[in-house]
Amino acid sequence: MTDIRKPEWTPADAGKEFATRVVTGKAVTTDSKDHRRGKTGPGTATLVEGILKGNRTLLSQAITIIESNSHKHFEQGQELIRQLLPDSGRSVRIGITGTPGVGKSTFIEALGMWLITKGFRVAVLAIDPSSSLSKGSILGDKTRMEKLSSDPHSFIRPSPSSGVLGGVARKTRETIVLCEAAGYDVILIETVGVGQSETTVRSMVDIFLLMQISGAGDELQGIKKGIMELADLIVVNKADGDNVMRAEQTRGELKNALHYLRPSTPGWTTPALTCSSLTGQGIDDIWKMITVFLDRTKASGIFKERRHKQTSEWFEALLNESILARYYHDPEFNSIVSQAKESVLQGDLPVVKAVTDIISTL
């Protein structure tokens, strides 16, 4: 099987081109000021050197800069991406989703610990639902993966979704680049898992894994179908104790249902497996299936094609975000928007007309 730490695809195919043509700007080497704490943060050169050496503290600080909405952090964040992009792209990116309560965090910890025993370094990007009041993470996945988070060969970054649809955080793509540059072989992205909005993560990963449990009931069938159409692998969790037979029955039902759905990946028949995150039963079979999937997609060219598509969608997302940011920080534009909004609230102007008038001023 292919050694995932030495893939055929490298950032030289697309990443470097993206870095030189899209992410530009002057190098930021001076220290940045953290006004909240009154302290000086590490400069770009220090962060880059530390990340390449696998320093988890500096990696966390760099991700904080990337996720910041502050203008003073934007240039430094993009310079970090520019310098680290050539050292990224060598990991396996695995998206993991499933309805709340299915045991995603427990499964990720079991898989992560198993991978570490095999010599891999594992990064987990745990995307939690955000509080509508504080905008912060509600669940805090790091506290639910105590064993994995304490292992020096792992890195766990819980981030709030901040209302972003698709089950991911706003800067997940950039965070993946930083983790790969830090030498992590496997990137596990745990999505919010709240329904059919789990689509954005599909455009960020090499393989998309859907978790299920037995006895979920017919009320979840609509959610299942919407995500099953995107899945490359389905895992029925909690196959332990008295639940083993029910888990096997659910696996059989899912396997039959998959025959009526178009595969998410051309030339690949989505399999359904069972596992127990508590006992570790079935974890090795799941990894074997993942490596088979990677070998086939690399041989067919789909792996390389998806990586190029990931870069393309990252470019489009960043372009859209930058355009919006440019206008929303323009005082004149904000004044026009405020006036139009007030007219809408007063009932003097239809919403569609107001938006059309704003667009015509651009």
Buried (B, 14 or more C-beta within 10 A) or exposed (E): EBEBBEBEBBBEBBBBEBBEEBBEEEBBEEBBEBEEEEEEBBBBBBBBBBBBEBBBEBBEBBBBBBBBEEEEBBBBBBBBBBBBBBBBBBBBBBBBBBBEEBBBBBBBBBBBBBBBEEEBBBBBBBBBBBEEEEEEBEBEBBEBBEEBBEBEBBBBBBBBBBEBBBBBBBBBBBBBBBBBBBBBBBBBBBBBBBBBBBBBBBBBBBBBBBBBBBEBEEEEEEBBEBBBBBBBBBBBBBBBEEBBEBBBEBBEBBBEBBEEEEEBBEEBEBBBBBBBBBEBBBBEBBBEBBBBBBBBBBEBEBBBEBBBEBBEBBBEBBEEEEEEEEBEEEEEBEEBBEBBBEBBEEEEBEEEEBBEBBEEEE
